[in-house]
Amino acid sequence: MKITKVETIVFNMPMVIEGSVVPKPGGTPRTSVNTLLVRIDTDEGVSG
């Protein structure tokens, strides 16, 4: 089995914040969450 393709997908998902409390990790208000997905395809048809 050999890797034939690597794909990265970046998501920026806005946070729905109810009320007046905003999360502040490191002192900076956070209004969204960043996520990186990596998809790998193989020559045998396996993807994940």
C-alpha positions in Angstrom: 0.0 0.0 0.0 1.4 3.4 -1.1 0.2 6.9 -0.4 -1.1 8.5 -3.7 -2.5 11.8 -2.4 -2.5 14.0 0.7 -5.0 16.7 1.0 -5.4 19.3 3.8 -8.6 21.1 4.6 -8.8 24.1 6.9 -12.1 24.9 8.7 -12.9 28.1 10.5 -16.1 27.6 12.4 -17.7 30.5 14.2 -18.7 29.9 17.8 -22.3 30.7 18.8 -22.0 32.5 22.1 -25.0 33.1 24.2 -24.8 35.6 27.0 -22.0 38.1 27.8 -19.3 35.6 28.7 -16.7 35.2 25.8 -14.0 32.6 26.2 -10.6 34.3 26.5 -7.7 31.7 26.2 -4.5 33.7 26.6 -6.4 36.9 27.1 -7.7 37.1 23.5 -11.4 36.8 22.9 -12.2 33.6 20.9 -15.1 33.8 18.5 -14.2 30.9 16.2 -12.5 27.5 16.2 -9.9 26.6 13.7 -9.6 22.9 12.6 -7.2 21.2 10.2 -8.3 17.9 8.6 -5.8 15.7 6.6 -7.1 13.2 4.1 -4.8 10.5 2.8 -5.6 8.3 -0.2 -3.8 5.1 -1.1 -3.2 3.1 -4.3 -5.5 0.3 -2.8 -8.5 2.7 -2.6 -8.3 3.3 1.2 -8.9 6.9 2.3 -9.0 8.4 5.7 
